Amino acid sequence: MGILEVKGVSKRFGGLQALNDVNLSVKENTVHAIIGPNGAGKSTLLNCFVGKLIPDSGSVMFNGQSVLGRKPHEINQMGIARVFQTPEIFTDLTVMENVMISCFARRDGSFRLHPFETVMHEKDIIEQAEQMLIDVNMIDKREMHAASLSRGDKRRLEMAMCLAQEPKLLLLDEPTAGMARADTNNTIDLLKEIKQKRDITMAIIEHDMHVVFSLAERITVLAQGTPLVEDTPDNIKGHPKVKEAYLGESA
């Protein structure tokens, strides 16, 4: 049994069948990629992973607990963190302040209950935030305003904020979208370092096959909301069902 278990999940939006009886098991401490052409249902499935969407049928279980219908802070407290297609950071704050907020929210559950100035002077929060920035190679940019960062560094900052939540499962929604190749390769290297250093599972949605085959240990291919094949990267390459899904014709 995996750390994330998806069983019989279906979701319809009006006349569109976005997901059709999806079954998926993400094993602990692995990198599991979910790929497929546009409209395959990847983002819909990811939204089910975090309780944002409730499927018409089926279940999504994380560590034996249902995620369906849970609020975002409850998902975080369960041990799930998400990296979005567009980095979600506080652009009016410094790099250090962004990570400190995430460290504090993990400890106390809700930053909103505490004055900002109080949080920024708590020694343990400062130490934790500094370590997160060291882990993503951004400690030298701690005083920079987040708005001034490059796309690649904004992604690194978001990674640091996610890691501050001490997740068991990191969901990555096209983490290299809009990046130049150099930033893409740096992000791949960062994710490899995170995986090596931490007891963490990753589930990744990505269109860039260079990213997928550089990171994934297991790949699920979706087409029109239905899983076509799940296998290792070596076996996925050149698979006739995969070629048919992407190219519209059998190999």
Secondary structure by P-SEA (a helix, b strand, c coil): cccbbbcbbbbbccccccccbbbbbbcccbbbbbbbccccaaaaaaaaaacccccccccccccccccccccaaaaaaabbbbbcccccccccccaaaaaaaaaaaaaccccccccaaaaaacaaaaaaaaaaaaaaccccccccccccccaaaaaaaaaaaaaaacccbbbbccccccccaaaaaaaaaaaaaaaacccbbbbbbbccaaaaaacccbbbbbcccccccccccccccccaaaaaaaccccc
